[in-house]
């Protein structure tokens, strides 16, 4: 059942993206409303009855939400174990030392001194 619902969900998702991209934007007629093209519609006027594409978009969006909620419910109700159930607890003998007790070796701090400028002149 979950596989069929997932396939339907993906198909509806792709159809929803396609149908939204095919629709004509509301702001596309703004240029015509200000005098170009002889449009009879006003910028802020009523659009009239809802076009067929808007109805299809609404139905597909509702189906998308229903499949999303169904998949989420099935996922939440079917999982009885946790990912962490397979992880073993650390043994008490392998306890980590506190930071104050950790010993960090220090690097060797001996630095060779560079020869003095006078010594370099005398060697020439």
C-alpha positions as CSV (number, residue, x, y, z in Angstrom):
1,X,0.0,0.0,0.0
2,X,2.8,2.4,0.9
3,X,4.5,1.8,-2.5
4,X,1.4,2.5,-4.5
5,X,0.7,5.7,-2.4
6,X,4.3,6.8,-3.0
7,X,4.0,6.4,-6.7
8,X,0.7,8.3,-6.8
9,X,2.2,11.0,-4.6
10,X,5.2,11.5,-7.0
11,X,2.9,11.5,-10.1
12,X,0.6,14.1,-8.5
13,X,3.6,16.1,-7.5
14,X,4.9,16.2,-11.1
15,X,1.5,17.0,-12.5
16,X,1.0,19.8,-9.9
17,X,4.4,21.4,-10.9
18,X,3.5,21.1,-14.6
19,X,0.0,22.6,-14.2
20,X,1.2,25.5,-12.1
21,X,3.9,26.3,-14.6
22,X,1.4,26.3,-17.5
23,X,-0.9,28.8,-15.9
24,X,-1.0,32.4,-16.9
25,X,0.2,34.7,-14.1
26,X,-2.0,37.4,-12.6
27,X,0.6,40.1,-13.1
28,X,1.1,39.3,-16.8
29,X,-1.8,41.6,-17.8
30,X,-0.6,44.6,-15.9
31,X,0.9,46.2,-19.0
32,X,-2.3,45.8,-20.9
33,X,-4.3,47.3,-18.1
34,X,-2.4,50.6,-18.3
35,X,-3.3,51.2,-22.0
36,X,-1.4,48.7,-24.0
37,X,-3.2,46.1,-26.2
38,X,-6.7,47.4,-25.9
39,X,-7.7,45.1,-23.0
40,X,-11.2,45.3,-21.6
41,X,-10.2,44.1,-18.2
42,X,-9.1,46.5,-15.5
43,X,-6.1,45.8,-13.3
44,X,-8.0,45.4,-10.1
45,X,-11.3,44.2,-11.6
46,X,-13.0,40.9,-11.0
47,X,-11.8,37.9,-12.9
48,X,-15.2,36.3,-13.4
49,X,-15.7,32.6,-13.0
50,X,-12.7,30.5,-12.0
51,X,-11.0,29.1,-15.1
52,X,-10.7,25.4,-15.6
53,X,-6.9,25.4,-14.9
54,X,-7.5,26.9,-11.5
55,X,-10.0,24.2,-10.6
56,X,-7.7,21.5,-11.7
57,X,-4.9,23.0,-9.7
58,X,-7.1,23.1,-6.6
59,X,-8.1,19.5,-6.9
60,X,-4.5,18.3,-7.6
61,X,-3.3,20.3,-4.6
62,X,-5.9,18.7,-2.3
63,X,-4.9,15.2,-3.6
64,X,-1.2,16.1,-3.0
65,X,-1.9,17.2,0.6
66,X,-4.0,14.0,1.3
67,X,-1.2,11.7,0.0
68,X,1.4,13.7,2.0
69,X,-0.6,13.3,5.2
70,X,-1.3,9.6,4.5
71,X,2.4,8.9,3.9
72,X,3.3,10.7,7.1
73,X,0.7,8.8,9.1
74,X,1.8,5.5,7.7
75,X,5.5,6.3,8.3
76,X,4.8,7.3,11.9
77,X,2.6,4.3,12.8
78,X,4.7,1.6,11.1
79,X,7.9,2.4,12.8
80,X,8.1,0.5,16.1
81,X,11.9,0.7,16.7
82,X,14.4,3.4,16.8
83,X,17.6,3.8,14.9
84,X,19.4,3.9,18.2
85,X,18.1,0.6,19.4
86,X,21.0,-1.2,17.6
87,X,23.6,0.9,19.3
88,X,25.2,-0.7,22.4
89,X,25.7,1.3,25.6
90,X,29.4,2.0,26.5
91,X,30.9,-0.2,29.2
92,X,31.6,1.3,32.6
93,X,35.3,0.3,32.4
94,X,35.7,2.3,29.2
95,X,34.6,5.6,30.8
96,X,36.2,8.7,29.4
97,X,38.6,10.5,31.6
98,X,37.5,14.0,32.7
99,X,39.3,16.8,30.9
100,X,41.3,17.8,34.0
101,X,42.9,14.3,34.2
102,X,43.8,14.0,30.6
103,X,47.5,14.2,29.9
104,X,48.5,16.0,26.7
105,X,52.2,15.7,25.7
106,X,53.8,19.0,25.1
107,X,56.0,19.5,22.0
108,X,59.8,20.0,22.5
109,X,60.3,23.7,23.2
110,X,64.1,23.8,22.5
111,X,64.7,26.4,19.8
112,X,68.0,26.8,18.0
113,X,69.4,30.3,18.1
114,X,70.2,32.0,14.9
115,X,73.8,33.2,14.5
116,X,74.3,36.8,15.4
117,X,74.9,39.3,12.5
118,X,78.5,39.9,13.6
119,X,79.3,36.2,13.5
120,X,78.0,36.0,10.0
121,X,80.4,38.8,8.9
122,X,83.4,37.2,10.5
123,X,82.8,33.9,8.7
124,X,83.1,35.5,5.3
